[in-house]
Amino acid sequence: MKVIRLHGVGDLRLNAESLPVAGTGEVLLRVTAVGLCGSDLHWLSKAAIGDAQLVKPLVLGHEFAGMIESGERRGERVAVDPAVPCGACEYCQEGLPNLCPNLRFAGHSETDGALREYLTWPVHCLHRLPESLTDSEGAMLEPVGIALHAVDLAHVKPGMTVGVFGCGPIGLLVLQVAKVAGAVEIITTDKLVHRLEAAQTFGATAVFQASNGEEIAQVLAATRQRGVDVAFEAGEENEAVEAAIAAARPGGRVVLIGIPADDRTTFTASVARRKGLTIKLARRMKYTYPRAIRLVERGLVDVRSLVTHRFPLKEFNKAFSAAQKREGLKVIIEP
């Protein structure tokens, strides 16, 4: 089978490898769609993400869908939860599997991901796709789960005003999920015009182009100087963090989702302190796939429109180049 492995900074190689053999509790999966995420780009540009370093050639890819090729569920189209928590530690027992210290995650550290034709994965992590959902939509359920978890952390309530700072795929999904949760005003910012146009399409009530913090005054003016009840940072840059902190109302909540390139998050402490803000950091997600499937299946969250680029496995360099240049919105590789 064909496999793409990261060997070092900027060094992706297409290899031929043997078909994997399913272990206990696993099935063989034929990969049909893989979304490229910002974290994949971190791995490519630094051969690391945060404090996790590349220790051996790694297969990237954690947003994916496929077809089961072995076992009782053979022939079933599925979306794949890339996280495999241990289930036994105190965090798993407390309902925090995303914080499990023993968690294995596809395309991270020493656990190979989905940028290949076949892989084996625990059967309990596979969620059946309704016939109405395409394979690429199945791959998009992982970022929908990230958005769901972030909105859960924010406790968005009907009638609230929400700010989304960064309108890449995650930010656009947060926008949609917050709208479903009852937010009536959703203000978004981004540096790229085509992303702001997408935000308007998905229901943003106001959009402002980010430019050296100048957008903060516009956000405050749009809320009559009150500020937003909840601010979501999804820009992966400290400028977006500062904007989210500055735009949040006193007593509001700020949820940080983005992964900064330099592994540092900074903001003006006095602003956050004087407002008495609650700041939460989103760590992946919990058990969100069933909810994500229902939202997409019923048309409450649109993921199909987010997919703007598709490439076969052999054109992986073009796919990563498009993602790095932030062309369109979501890049999908279809093995």
Helices and strands as residue ranges (DSSP letters): E 2-8, E 11-16, E 26-35, H 38-46, E 48-49, E 52-53, E 63-68, E 77-80, E 83-84, H 90-93, G 97-99, E 104-105, E 118-122, G 123-125, E 126-128, H 135-139, H 141-154, E 161-165, H 169-181, E 185-190, H 193-201, E 206-209, H 215-222, E 228-233, H 238-247, E 248-256, H 269-275, E 278-281, H 289-297, G 304-306, E 307-312, G 313-315, H 316-324, E 330-334
